[in-house]
């Protein structure tokens, strides 16, 4: 991780984007097989042919959406962690990352890991400035199960809310600016999820090429590496300044 271009980045490809072309080819093959079944075989096999054609259509649709996904879902470089989606992207700079882990929920007497990785931010507002409204709309829908988990937990304590899936369309930033629309809704959603699960934004394990815990370990190692690199750079810079100052003092003393 010595640069920001992709050659110096760690690229994560999600399992959900795999085998798109294969799915489409299998779907096309099923369509042909279904058509032959209907046209060549006796009427007794007509229903089987229809089912094969339906399966072929589903395979083509699945393959099409897989091919539309970005080649890589997560990019990690020395400056930030970047999430890529066909509807847009967001990024978290390392200085703004407070914590990363696998969220857990109570299920009876047990704690159950969610199939997600959560990121807690020091300040959520920079992320709001670099995310597209189209991606926000998708995430608001995708995160409904997470909100439902919070509502279920509240019901167990006797505090149920009927409108938790609907976010306020107004949000006031730390400097007093009021924002409206889907960006404000997403800001309020981030706040709700942080209060309920402890994290602001989430990435599904289906968009990773490894387990959630392995991905968390990777992010932590990268985060620590960046902090150590910056600390070393700062220390070296301070040391160079001290050496330069001492050299000037010695030169001034020798001239007297």
Helices and strands as residue ranges (DSSP letters): G 6-8, E 10-12, G 15-17, H 20-40, G 43-45, H 46-68, E 74-76, E 80-85, E 88-93, G 94-96, E 97-101, E 104-107, E 110-113, E 116-121, H 125-128, H 133-142, H 144-156, E 170-172, E 178-180, H 182-197, E 201-204, G 205-207, H 212-255
